[in-house]
Amino acid sequence: MAVTRSLLDRARSAMPGGVSSPVRAFGGVRGEPPFVARGSGATITDVEGRTYVDLVCSWGPLILGHAHPAVVDAVLRAARDGLSFGATCAAEVELAEAVLARFPFCDKVRFVSTGTEAVMSAVRVARGFTGRSRILKFEGCYHGHSDALLVKGGSGLATFGTPSSAGVPKEFTALTDVLPLDDEAALRAYFAERGPELAVAVIEPLPANAGLLVQRREFLALLRELTSACGALLLFDEVISGLRVAPGGMSELTGVVPDLVTLGKIVGGGMPVGAYLAREEIMGQVAPLGPVYQAGTLSGNPVAMAAGLATLRELERPGVYARLDALGAVLQREFERVLAKHEVASTIERVGSILWISMQPGPAPRAYHAIDGRAANLYAELHPRLLAHGLWAAPSYYEVAFVSLAHEEAHLRQAAEALDRSLSELGR
Ligand SMILES: *Cc1c(COP(=O)(O)O)cnc(C)c1O
């Protein structure tokens, strides 16, 4: 562990918390974060030479697994021709067409470099298009770290959003309203009062950043109906679910069609890419065509575009989504067997290759306030043991697990074995 110890010391003295993104610091679990040396397929290996089955998959992008040959080849080929031009490249056009083919209700797409930028920009476009100021989000949904969206909000109906980060003036979030998920009555009351002022309702149609809070289709359909009725737009933030649960994400799975979609994670195949897309009249607002300004020095970067395109091409192979679902089902079955054996009150929530263990009695929660936070304590105890038994699980109870096409049943049985041994060690 000497290499890890020394890197950790240096990391912590050079970077806040030793990380470039907070959850990587393992603040929500016991133990210290390993440093990753490399990844291959379904596994990653740390600097001490220990190999783990990876169920984090870089928090979602790696739907093909680590270092997929087609993606790596595409990146190397693109890199040899130059890393960035600040001009449009052919791969960008191809990726735009490949994305739009999956979201038939959208006519145009703009590439950016992160999911944060995608949602921030899409909200700006929605405000520009409607000429309205107010936005609505839902408790427990994460949309990146732009000021206006860094709001969890209080409880109760239509409370003004209060910032959930220092450094965000409350005036900046005064136009952000927050509602609970899964609550039609709250939705109706809100729209009756504020609908005419609303520019856009933003939602993860499959909320996957606070556990996996699978919504009833009726709730999403009502949100669609109410936004349309008052002239507001509906934005599906599909940064996690898009390209993963189905080629066209949750709009394809549910048949509920939003006005705007944001993508990230998978669309860059492991490189930094985000995107927002919508129909012609909305995207016509974006500069240089319209008055809504949005730009990026590295947007549409040729190497990142090549990685995204190679990933989408692999996802066009027949049977790919059925395979992801089948692998997810294997992991669910294996985990359920282990959790039952140890009599852990729990429910597994899963949509295709996204899975979350709700470690509380009764049905899995559908709203943030229904998550029993005490389960995070058990998870905090469990996590270092999972790592020790070779399972790279998310270092937070609230984060989901991802299965990739590189996972085989043997990897998933290994993951369940790690859970089994860890629970035994805890005397559960
Ligand atoms: C990850 C995520 C984002 C932010 O994307 P970044 O690339 O981390 O900026 C936004 N929305 C959702 C739903 C996400 O899961």
The ligand as an SDF file (V2000), in Angstrom:
LIG
                    3D

 15 15  0  0  0  0  0  0  0  0999 V2000
  -23.6090   13.2640  -14.5800 C   0  0  0  0  0  0  0  0  0  0  0  0
  -24.8430   14.0390  -14.7730 C   0  0  0  0  0  0  0  0  0  0  0  0
  -24.8280   15.4000  -15.1300 C   0  0  0  0  0  0  0  0  0  0  0  0
  -23.5620   16.2130  -15.1680 C   0  0  0  0  0  0  0  0  0  0  0  0
  -22.6700   15.7540  -16.1170 O   0  0  0  0  0  0  0  0  0  0  0  0
  -21.1060   16.1490  -15.9590 P   0  0  0  0  0  0  0  0  0  0  0  0
  -20.4970   15.6300  -17.2250 O   0  0  0  0  0  0  0  0  0  0  0  0
  -20.6230   15.4910  -14.7220 O   0  0  0  0  0  0  0  0  0  0  0  0
  -21.0400   17.6300  -15.8760 O   0  0  0  0  0  0  0  0  0  0  0  0
  -26.0310   16.0200  -15.4270 C   0  0  0  0  0  0  0  0  0  0  0  0
  -27.1880   15.3420  -15.3690 N   0  0  0  0  0  0  0  0  0  0  0  0
  -27.2520   14.0520  -15.0200 C   0  0  0  0  0  0  0  0  0  0  0  0
  -28.5580   13.3500  -15.0150 C   0  0  0  0  0  0  0  0  0  0  0  0
  -26.0850   13.3590  -14.6930 C   0  0  0  0  0  0  0  0  0  0  0  0
  -26.1500   12.0880  -14.3010 O   0  0  0  0  0  0  0  0  0  0  0  0
  1  2  1  0
  2  3  1  0
  2 14  2  0
  3  4  1  0
  3 10  2  0
  4  5  1  0
  5  6  1  0
  6  7  2  0
  6  8  1  0
  6  9  1  0
 10 11  1  0
 11 12  2  0
 12 13  1  0
 12 14  1  0
 14 15  1  0
M  END
$$$$
